[in-house]
């Protein structure tokens, strides 16, 4: 049975001067999918990710977010404040450089999105600790980021992306700074935390091995989608 669309992009255009970073891109992503977006540097893959994630607004086109069990929202045309609310409540983010705050502990970093929604600190940290434990970091909650390995820090970033229950998680080269063994472990944790829980993962990667573990591979060239094929999830 085919799942319902969770992100529907139609006719996306984004220009930077004479450069067409996105040139009439249309793409449908369904609930529960893991989608790897690949392409050479400057191909438009990161611009596509940021447009789907309401980080930047396109010059033209439409992006509709349809969370399971909730009303659909047209992201294009929202104010920056409205886009920030969507990112805070409905979307999760994992980056190549985990962008954690070094002065905070692992559990404090993971709890930040919940604190921003107004949740009480004890409740937010309790929920964050549950995610850290699920990602293999039980007992490390009070370590600062400098006391963690690169793979452990990236798991904290995954927990931070998941604590609000966001139905869609975006990842930008989440394994790019890791060695091959740690990369495989972190990717497994990311897939388990997203598609393994029925959520959707959209990930930019240059690593073909990483992409092959996703259910779809979308290739971008010169601002256009040139290939959209099934991966070999495992």
C-alpha positions as CSV (number, residue, x, y, z in Angstrom):
1,X,0.0,0.0,0.0
2,X,1.5,3.4,-1.0
3,X,1.7,5.9,1.8
4,X,0.4,9.5,1.5
5,X,2.6,12.4,0.4
6,X,4.2,14.3,3.3
7,X,6.1,16.8,1.1
8,X,4.9,17.9,-2.4
9,X,7.1,20.3,-4.3
10,X,5.9,21.7,-7.6
11,X,7.8,23.9,-10.1
12,X,10.5,25.1,-7.7
13,X,12.7,27.9,-9.0
14,X,15.5,29.5,-7.1
15,X,18.0,31.9,-8.8
16,X,21.2,33.5,-7.5
17,X,21.9,36.1,-10.1
18,X,22.4,34.3,-13.4
19,X,22.7,30.9,-11.7
20,X,19.6,28.7,-11.5
21,X,20.1,26.7,-8.3
22,X,16.6,25.2,-8.9
23,X,15.1,25.1,-12.3
24,X,11.5,23.9,-12.3
25,X,11.9,21.1,-9.8
26,X,8.9,19.0,-8.8
27,X,9.2,16.2,-6.3
28,X,6.8,14.2,-4.1
29,X,8.1,12.5,-0.9
30,X,5.9,10.1,0.9
31,X,5.5,9.3,4.6
32,X,8.0,6.8,5.9
33,X,10.4,7.2,3.0
34,X,14.2,7.7,3.3
35,X,15.3,9.8,0.3
36,X,18.9,10.5,-0.5
37,X,19.6,13.6,-2.6
38,X,22.8,13.4,-4.5
39,X,24.7,15.6,-7.0
40,X,28.0,17.3,-7.6
41,X,29.0,20.5,-5.8
42,X,26.8,23.3,-7.1
43,X,24.2,21.0,-8.6
44,X,21.4,22.5,-6.4
45,X,21.0,19.6,-3.9
46,X,21.5,21.7,-0.8
47,X,19.2,24.4,-2.1
48,X,16.6,21.8,-2.7
49,X,16.9,20.5,0.8
50,X,16.7,24.0,2.3
51,X,13.7,24.9,0.2
52,X,11.8,21.7,1.2
53,X,12.7,22.4,4.8
54,X,11.4,26.0,4.8
55,X,14.9,27.4,5.5
56,X,14.8,29.5,2.3
57,X,11.9,30.6,0.1
58,X,12.0,29.8,-3.6
59,X,11.5,32.5,-6.2
60,X,8.6,30.5,-7.6
61,X,6.8,27.2,-7.1
62,X,5.0,25.4,-4.2
63,X,6.0,23.3,-1.2
64,X,3.2,21.6,0.7
65,X,3.9,19.9,4.0
66,X,1.3,17.3,4.8
67,X,2.1,15.7,8.2
68,X,0.2,12.5,8.9
69,X,-3.0,13.2,10.7
70,X,-2.7,17.0,10.4
71,X,-3.7,19.7,8.0
72,X,-1.5,20.5,5.0
73,X,0.5,23.7,5.0
74,X,1.7,25.6,2.0
75,X,5.2,26.7,3.0
76,X,5.9,29.2,0.2
77,X,4.5,32.6,1.2
78,X,4.8,32.1,4.9
79,X,6.6,34.8,6.9
80,X,10.0,34.0,8.4
81,X,8.3,33.7,11.8
82,X,5.8,31.3,10.5
83,X,8.5,29.2,8.7
84,X,10.5,29.2,12.0
85,X,7.4,27.8,13.8
86,X,7.1,25.0,11.2
87,X,10.8,24.2,11.5
88,X,10.5,24.2,15.3
89,X,7.4,22.0,15.6
90,X,7.1,19.8,12.5
91,X,10.7,19.3,11.2
92,X,13.9,18.0,12.6
93,X,17.5,18.7,11.4
94,X,20.8,16.9,11.5
95,X,23.9,18.5,10.0
96,X,27.4,17.3,9.0
97,X,28.9,19.4,11.8
98,X,26.5,18.5,14.5
99,X,26.1,22.2,15.6
100,X,25.7,21.2,19.3
101,X,26.4,23.8,22.0
102,X,29.7,22.8,23.7
103,X,28.8,24.5,27.0
104,X,25.8,22.3,27.4
105,X,25.6,18.6,28.3
106,X,24.3,16.0,25.9
107,X,20.9,15.9,27.5
108,X,20.6,19.7,27.6
109,X,21.5,19.8,23.9
110,X,18.9,17.2,23.0
111,X,16.2,18.9,25.1
112,X,16.6,22.3,23.5
113,X,13.8,22.0,20.9
114,X,11.4,21.0,23.7
115,X,12.4,23.9,25.8
116,X,11.8,26.2,22.8
117,X,8.2,25.0,22.7
118,X,7.7,25.9,26.4
119,X,8.1,22.5,28.0
120,X,9.3,22.5,31.6
121,X,13.0,21.7,31.8
122,X,12.6,18.5,34.0
123,X,10.1,17.1,31.5
124,X,12.1,18.1,28.5
125,X,15.3,16.6,29.8
126,X,13.5,13.4,30.9
127,X,12.2,13.0,27.3
128,X,15.6,13.8,25.8
129,X,17.3,11.3,28.1
130,X,14.9,8.6,26.8
131,X,16.0,9.4,23.2
132,X,19.6,9.4,24.1
133,X,19.2,5.9,25.7
134,X,17.4,4.7,22.6
135,X,20.4,5.8,20.6
136,X,22.9,4.0,22.8
137,X,24.0,6.9,24.9
138,X,22.6,5.9,28.3
139,X,24.9,7.0,31.1
140,X,26.3,9.8,28.9
141,X,23.6,12.3,29.5
142,X,25.7,14.7,31.6
143,X,28.8,14.7,29.4
144,X,29.6,17.8,27.5
145,X,30.1,17.6,23.8
146,X,33.9,17.8,24.0
147,X,33.8,14.6,26.1
148,X,32.0,12.6,23.3
149,X,33.4,11.0,20.2
150,X,32.3,12.3,16.8
151,X,29.8,9.5,16.4
152,X,28.4,10.0,19.9
153,X,28.0,13.7,19.3
154,X,26.1,13.0,16.0
155,X,23.8,10.7,17.9
156,X,23.0,13.5,20.3
157,X,22.2,15.6,17.2
158,X,19.8,12.8,16.0
159,X,18.1,12.8,19.4
160,X,17.7,16.6,19.2
161,X,16.1,16.2,15.8
162,X,13.6,13.6,17.1
163,X,12.5,14.9,20.6
164,X,9.6,16.9,19.3
165,X,8.2,13.9,17.3
166,X,8.8,15.8,14.0
167,X,7.3,13.7,11.2
168,X,10.0,14.8,8.7
169,X,13.8,14.9,9.4
170,X,16.3,16.6,7.1
171,X,19.9,15.7,7.2
172,X,22.7,17.5,5.4
173,X,25.8,15.2,5.0
174,X,25.2,13.7,8.4
175,X,28.0,11.2,8.1
176,X,30.4,13.4,6.1
177,X,32.8,14.1,9.0
178,X,32.9,10.5,10.2
179,X,35.1,7.5,9.4
180,X,33.5,4.6,7.5
181,X,32.7,2.4,10.5
182,X,31.3,5.2,12.6
183,X,29.4,6.5,9.5
184,X,27.6,3.1,9.1
185,X,26.7,3.0,12.8
186,X,25.4,6.6,12.8
187,X,23.4,6.0,9.6
188,X,21.8,2.9,11.1
189,X,20.8,4.9,14.2
190,X,19.4,7.7,12.0
191,X,17.3,5.4,9.9
192,X,16.1,3.5,13.0
193,X,15.1,6.8,14.6
194,X,13.2,8.1,11.5
195,X,11.9,5.6,9.0
196,X,12.1,2.8,11.7
197,X,9.5,4.9,13.6
198,X,7.3,5.6,10.5
199,X,8.8,9.1,10.0
200,X,10.4,10.5,6.8
201,X,14.0,11.2,6.2
202,X,15.4,13.5,3.5
203,X,19.1,13.5,3.3
204,X,21.8,15.2,1.2
205,X,24.8,12.9,0.8
206,X,27.8,12.5,-1.5
207,X,28.4,8.9,-0.3
208,X,27.0,6.3,-2.7
209,X,27.1,3.6,0.1
210,X,25.0,5.9,2.4
211,X,22.5,6.6,-0.4
212,X,22.1,2.9,-1.2
213,X,20.7,2.4,2.3
214,X,17.8,4.8,1.6
215,X,14.6,3.7,-0.1
216,X,15.0,6.4,-2.9
217,X,17.9,8.1,-4.5
218,X,17.2,11.5,-6.2
219,X,20.0,12.9,-8.4
220,X,20.2,16.6,-9.1
221,X,22.2,18.3,-11.9
222,X,22.2,21.9,-12.9
223,X,19.2,22.6,-10.7
224,X,17.1,19.8,-12.1
225,X,16.1,16.3,-11.0
226,X,17.7,14.0,-13.5
227,X,17.1,10.6,-11.9
228,X,14.8,9.3,-9.2
229,X,15.2,5.6,-8.5
230,X,14.8,3.1,-5.7
231,X,17.7,2.4,-3.4
232,X,18.5,-0.9,-1.7
233,X,17.5,-0.4,2.0
234,X,19.2,-2.8,4.4
